Amino acid sequence: MKPRRAIFVDRDGTLIAEKNYLHKPEDVEFVKGAILALKKAVDAGFVIIMITNQAGVGRGYFTMEDVERVHEHLGKEMAMDDVSFVKIYVAPEAPGAPSRGRKPSPQFLFDARDEYDLDLSASYMIGDKLIDLECGWNAGVQKSILVRTGYGETLERVEKDRLRDAVIVDDVCAAVDWILSDVLER
């Protein structure tokens, strides 16, 4: 069987609005059109996997149970449009704490590759921070895509030289459109 392609997507600032240590389901606000964009990707044969650092757990601001409630809410909202994550990988450690999977580590992408028979070289990473892009680059994905939502617009302005290997688009919807057009060109 041929390895599958994946889109790895960051959570806060990419899929949902950045809300500084979001940990309540009622505070979730999807980026406009994000769910339907992911549906297009699934319909095109992509596996959708979320990779998220949740430093608020490591810092004691909220618990893993809070994170799981938020993810359960995301799943319910997405299920209404017949789209879901194959898996959600969470790094709950604070920055600087020992962590197996905290981005920019590519470990969760390697885990997903092994667990779901994915071809990382035909897969993509979408995020709003440099660590998201580096995670993808470190794993050898086809392309890391920066969205201008969340912290992305500021990152583009401040770190332009470090982004030369990234595709830069307005939001997750534009990222999925770019990915689907890139796949058609190959």
Contacts in CASP RR format, 6 or more apart in sequence:
PFRMAT RR
TARGET T0000
AUTHOR 0000-0000-0000
METHOD contacts of the structure
MODEL  1
MKPRRAIFVDRDGTLIAEKNYLHKPEDVEFVKGAILALKKAVDAGFVIIM
ITNQAGVGRGYFTMEDVERVHEHLGKEMAMDDVSFVKIYVAPEAPGAPSR
GRKPSPQFLFDARDEYDLDLSASYMIGDKLIDLECGWNAGVQKSILVRTG
YGETLERVEKDRLRDAVIVDDVCAAVDWILSDVLER
1 117 0 8 1.000
2 119 0 8 1.000
3 117 0 8 1.000
3 118 0 8 1.000
3 119 0 8 1.000
3 122 0 8 1.000
4 45 0 8 1.000
4 46 0 8 1.000
4 47 0 8 1.000
4 116 0 8 1.000
4 117 0 8 1.000
4 118 0 8 1.000
4 119 0 8 1.000
5 45 0 8 1.000
5 46 0 8 1.000
5 47 0 8 1.000
5 118 0 8 1.000
5 119 0 8 1.000
5 122 0 8 1.000
5 123 0 8 1.000
5 124 0 8 1.000
5 183 0 8 1.000
6 46 0 8 1.000
6 47 0 8 1.000
6 48 0 8 1.000
6 49 0 8 1.000
6 86 0 8 1.000
6 112 0 8 1.000
6 116 0 8 1.000
6 118 0 8 1.000
6 120 0 8 1.000
6 123 0 8 1.000
6 124 0 8 1.000
7 38 0 8 1.000
7 41 0 8 1.000
7 46 0 8 1.000
7 47 0 8 1.000
7 48 0 8 1.000
7 49 0 8 1.000
7 123 0 8 1.000
7 124 0 8 1.000
7 125 0 8 1.000
7 126 0 8 1.000
7 176 0 8 1.000
7 179 0 8 1.000
8 49 0 8 1.000
8 50 0 8 1.000
8 51 0 8 1.000
8 109 0 8 1.000
8 112 0 8 1.000
8 123 0 8 1.000
8 124 0 8 1.000
8 125 0 8 1.000
8 126 0 8 1.000
8 135 0 8 1.000
8 136 0 8 1.000
8 141 0 8 1.000
9 15 0 8 1.000
9 38 0 8 1.000
9 48 0 8 1.000
9 49 0 8 1.000
9 50 0 8 1.000
9 51 0 8 1.000
9 125 0 8 1.000
9 126 0 8 1.000
9 127 0 8 1.000
9 172 0 8 1.000
10 50 0 8 1.000
10 51 0 8 1.000
10 52 0 8 1.000
10 103 0 8 1.000
10 126 0 8 1.000
10 127 0 8 1.000
10 128 0 8 1.000
10 129 0 8 1.000
10 132 0 8 1.000
11 50 0 8 1.000
11 52 0 8 1.000
11 74 0 8 1.000
12 18 0 8 1.000
12 19 0 8 1.000
12 22 0 8 1.000
12 52 0 8 1.000
12 128 0 8 1.000
12 150 0 8 1.000
13 31 0 8 1.000
13 127 0 8 1.000
13 128 0 8 1.000
13 147 0 8 1.000
13 149 0 8 1.000
13 150 0 8 1.000
13 151 0 8 1.000
13 152 0 8 1.000
14 31 0 8 1.000
14 126 0 8 1.000
14 127 0 8 1.000
14 128 0 8 1.000
14 132 0 8 1.000
14 147 0 8 1.000
14 149 0 8 1.000
14 150 0 8 1.000
14 172 0 8 1.000
15 30 0 8 1.000
15 31 0 8 1.000
15 34 0 8 1.000
15 50 0 8 1.000
15 74 0 8 1.000
15 172 0 8 1.000
16 22 0 8 1.000
16 28 0 8 1.000
16 29 0 8 1.000
16 30 0 8 1.000
16 31 0 8 1.000
16 34 0 8 1.000
16 74 0 8 1.000
17 29 0 8 1.000
17 30 0 8 1.000
17 31 0 8 1.000
17 149 0 8 1.000
17 150 0 8 1.000
18 128 0 8 1.000
18 149 0 8 1.000
18 150 0 8 1.000
18 151 0 8 1.000
19 27 0 8 1.000
19 29 0 8 1.000
21 56 0 8 1.000
21 61 0 8 1.000
21 62 0 8 1.000
22 28 0 8 1.000
22 70 0 8 1.000
23 56 0 8 1.000
23 61 0 8 1.000
23 62 0 8 1.000
23 66 0 8 1.000
23 67 0 8 1.000
23 70 0 8 1.000
24 66 0 8 1.000
24 69 0 8 1.000
24 70 0 8 1.000
25 69 0 8 1.000
25 70 0 8 1.000
25 72 0 8 1.000
25 73 0 8 1.000
28 70 0 8 1.000
28 73 0 8 1.000
28 74 0 8 1.000
28 77 0 8 1.000
30 77 0 8 1.000
31 149 0 8 1.000
31 171 0 8 1.000
31 172 0 8 1.000
31 173 0 8 1.000
32 171 0 8 1.000
32 173 0 8 1.000
33 172 0 8 1.000
33 173 0 8 1.000
34 171 0 8 1.000
34 172 0 8 1.000
34 173 0 8 1.000
35 77 0 8 1.000
35 78 0 8 1.000
35 80 0 8 1.000
35 81 0 8 1.000
35 83 0 8 1.000
36 81 0 8 1.000
36 173 0 8 1.000
37 172 0 8 1.000
37 173 0 8 1.000
37 175 0 8 1.000
37 176 0 8 1.000
37 177 0 8 1.000
38 48 0 8 1.000
38 78 0 8 1.000
38 83 0 8 1.000
38 172 0 8 1.000
38 176 0 8 1.000
39 81 0 8 1.000
39 82 0 8 1.000
39 83 0 8 1.000
40 176 0 8 1.000
40 180 0 8 1.000
41 48 0 8 1.000
41 176 0 8 1.000
41 179 0 8 1.000
41 180 0 8 1.000
42 48 0 8 1.000
42 83 0 8 1.000
44 180 0 8 1.000
44 183 0 8 1.000
46 179 0 8 1.000
47 86 0 8 1.000
47 116 0 8 1.000
47 118 0 8 1.000
48 83 0 8 1.000
48 84 0 8 1.000
48 85 0 8 1.000
48 86 0 8 1.000
49 85 0 8 1.000
49 86 0 8 1.000
49 87 0 8 1.000
49 88 0 8 1.000
49 89 0 8 1.000
49 112 0 8 1.000
49 116 0 8 1.000
50 71 0 8 1.000
50 85 0 8 1.000
50 87 0 8 1.000
50 88 0 8 1.000
50 89 0 8 1.000
51 89 0 8 1.000
51 103 0 8 1.000
51 108 0 8 1.000
51 109 0 8 1.000
51 125 0 8 1.000
51 132 0 8 1.000
51 135 0 8 1.000
52 88 0 8 1.000
52 89 0 8 1.000
52 90 0 8 1.000
52 91 0 8 1.000
53 90 0 8 1.000
53 91 0 8 1.000
53 102 0 8 1.000
53 103 0 8 1.000
53 131 0 8 1.000
54 64 0 8 1.000
54 67 0 8 1.000
54 90 0 8 1.000
54 91 0 8 1.000
54 92 0 8 1.000
55 92 0 8 1.000
55 93 0 8 1.000
55 94 0 8 1.000
55 95 0 8 1.000
56 62 0 8 1.000
56 92 0 8 1.000
56 94 0 8 1.000
57 63 0 8 1.000
57 64 0 8 1.000
57 66 0 8 1.000
57 67 0 8 1.000
57 92 0 8 1.000
57 93 0 8 1.000
58 92 0 8 1.000
58 93 0 8 1.000
58 94 0 8 1.000
58 97 0 8 1.000
59 94 0 8 1.000
64 90 0 8 1.000
64 92 0 8 1.000
67 90 0 8 1.000
67 92 0 8 1.000
71 88 0 8 1.000
71 90 0 8 1.000
74 85 0 8 1.000
75 84 0 8 1.000
75 85 0 8 1.000
78 84 0 8 1.000
78 85 0 8 1.000
86 112 0 8 1.000
86 116 0 8 1.000
87 112 0 8 1.000
87 115 0 8 1.000
87 116 0 8 1.000
89 101 0 8 1.000
89 108 0 8 1.000
89 111 0 8 1.000
89 112 0 8 1.000
91 99 0 8 1.000
91 100 0 8 1.000
91 101 0 8 1.000
91 102 0 8 1.000
91 103 0 8 1.000
91 105 0 8 1.000
91 108 0 8 1.000
93 99 0 8 1.000
93 102 0 8 1.000
95 102 0 8 1.000
99 105 0 8 1.000
100 107 0 8 1.000
101 107 0 8 1.000
101 108 0 8 1.000
103 129 0 8 1.000
103 131 0 8 1.000
103 132 0 8 1.000
103 134 0 8 1.000
103 135 0 8 1.000
104 130 0 8 1.000
104 131 0 8 1.000
104 132 0 8 1.000
104 134 0 8 1.000
104 135 0 8 1.000
104 138 0 8 1.000
105 135 0 8 1.000
105 138 0 8 1.000
106 135 0 8 1.000
106 136 0 8 1.000
106 138 0 8 1.000
106 139 0 8 1.000
106 140 0 8 1.000
108 135 0 8 1.000
109 120 0 8 1.000
109 123 0 8 1.000
109 125 0 8 1.000
109 135 0 8 1.000
109 136 0 8 1.000
109 139 0 8 1.000
109 141 0 8 1.000
110 120 0 8 1.000
110 139 0 8 1.000
112 118 0 8 1.000
113 119 0 8 1.000
113 120 0 8 1.000
113 139 0 8 1.000
120 139 0 8 1.000
120 140 0 8 1.000
120 141 0 8 1.000
121 140 0 8 1.000
121 141 0 8 1.000
121 142 0 8 1.000
122 142 0 8 1.000
123 141 0 8 1.000
123 142 0 8 1.000
124 141 0 8 1.000
124 142 0 8 1.000
124 143 0 8 1.000
124 144 0 8 1.000
124 145 0 8 1.000
124 175 0 8 1.000
124 179 0 8 1.000
125 132 0 8 1.000
125 133 0 8 1.000
125 135 0 8 1.000
125 136 0 8 1.000
125 137 0 8 1.000
125 139 0 8 1.000
125 141 0 8 1.000
125 143 0 8 1.000
125 144 0 8 1.000
125 145 0 8 1.000
126 132 0 8 1.000
126 144 0 8 1.000
126 145 0 8 1.000
126 147 0 8 1.000
126 172 0 8 1.000
126 175 0 8 1.000
126 176 0 8 1.000
127 133 0 8 1.000
127 144 0 8 1.000
127 145 0 8 1.000
127 146 0 8 1.000
127 147 0 8 1.000
127 152 0 8 1.000
128 146 0 8 1.000
128 147 0 8 1.000
128 148 0 8 1.000
128 149 0 8 1.000
128 150 0 8 1.000
128 151 0 8 1.000
128 152 0 8 1.000
128 155 0 8 1.000
129 151 0 8 1.000
129 152 0 8 1.000
129 155 0 8 1.000
130 155 0 8 1.000
130 159 0 8 1.000
130 162 0 8 1.000
130 163 0 8 1.000
132 144 0 8 1.000
132 146 0 8 1.000
133 144 0 8 1.000
133 145 0 8 1.000
133 146 0 8 1.000
133 163 0 8 1.000
133 165 0 8 1.000
133 166 0 8 1.000
134 144 0 8 1.000
135 144 0 8 1.000
136 144 0 8 1.000
137 144 0 8 1.000
137 165 0 8 1.000
142 182 0 8 1.000
143 166 0 8 1.000
143 167 0 8 1.000
143 179 0 8 1.000
143 182 0 8 1.000
144 165 0 8 1.000
144 166 0 8 1.000
144 167 0 8 1.000
145 166 0 8 1.000
145 167 0 8 1.000
145 168 0 8 1.000
145 169 0 8 1.000
145 175 0 8 1.000
145 178 0 8 1.000
145 179 0 8 1.000
146 152 0 8 1.000
146 155 0 8 1.000
146 156 0 8 1.000
146 163 0 8 1.000
146 166 0 8 1.000
146 167 0 8 1.000
146 168 0 8 1.000
146 169 0 8 1.000
147 169 0 8 1.000
147 170 0 8 1.000
147 171 0 8 1.000
147 172 0 8 1.000
147 174 0 8 1.000
147 175 0 8 1.000
148 156 0 8 1.000
148 168 0 8 1.000
148 169 0 8 1.000
148 170 0 8 1.000
148 171 0 8 1.000
149 170 0 8 1.000
149 171 0 8 1.000
149 172 0 8 1.000
155 163 0 8 1.000
156 163 0 8 1.000
156 168 0 8 1.000
167 175 0 8 1.000
167 178 0 8 1.000
169 175 0 8 1.000
169 177 0 8 1.000
169 178 0 8 1.000
END
